[in-house]
Amino acid sequence: MKGTRQGVILDVIQRESISSQEMLRQRLHAEGVDVTQATLSRDLKELGVVKRAGDGAYQRLASGPQTTGDTLATLQRTTAEFLTRAERSEQLVVLRTDSGQAALLAIAIDRAALVEVLGTVAGDDTILVICRDAEAARSLVQRLEGWRSGTLLRMPALAR
C-alpha cells in the first residue's frame, strides 16, 4: 500500500505543478488514494521530494539508489549552485542559500553521509550543520567553500 501510494505521489508531481501538501492530498484523493497530512509529509520526506526555488512546485531531488560517489558528486554540484556563505562556530556550521534553496542543499549533505556531519536542520535560506567537533566543522567549511568557488574539484570519499 505504501509503495503504491508513493508511486502515485511521484506520478502526480511529475504530471502537474503541485505547490502545497493540501493540493497534493486533493489530487491523490482524485486518484483514489486517501492519505492524512502527516502520512503525506512522511512520504514526501522519504521520497526526497522538495519544493523548487523558482515556482514552489514539488520535485524529487534524486531518483533511484545512489552510490557514495553519486551522493558526493550531487553534494558538490548542489553546493556550487546554492551555497552563498558558510560560517563556523566551534562544531556548528551555518550555511546560507538564496530563499527556498536550503532544503535542497541540506538533503544533499544528509545523503552524502559525510563523516564530519552529525546532522542538519534546514529553514528557507539557512542550514544549521552539527559537526562532530570543531576540527570537523573547519574541514567541512573549507570543502564547501572550495566547491562553491570552484577551487576544490574533488573530495575524498569520507562517508560514514
C-alpha positions, 0 to 999 in steps of 0.5 A: 500500500505504501509503495503504491501510494508513493508511486502515485505521489511521484506520478502526480508531481511529475504530471502537474505543478503541485505547490502545497501538501493540501493540493497534493492530498486533493489530487491523490484523493482524485486518484483514489488514494486517501492519505492524512497530512502527516502520512503525506509529509512522511512520504514526501520526506522519504521520497526526497521530494522538495519544493523548487526555488523558482515556482514552489512546485514539488520535485524529487531531488534524486531518483533511484539508489545512489552510490557514495560517489553519486551522493558526493558528486550531487553534494558538490554540484548542489553546493556550487549552485546554492551555497552563498556563505558558510560560517563556523562556530566551534562544531556548528556550521551555518550555511546560507542559500538564496530563499527556498534553496536550503532544503535542497542543499541540506538533503544533499549533505544528509545523503552524502553521509559525510563523516564530519556531519552529525546532522542538519536542520534546514529553514528557507535560506539557512542550514544549521550543520552539527559537526562532530567537533570543531576540527570537523566543522573547519574541514567541512567549511573549507570543502564547501567553500572550495566547491562553491568557488570552484577551487576544490574539484574533488573530495575524498570519499569520507562517508560514514 
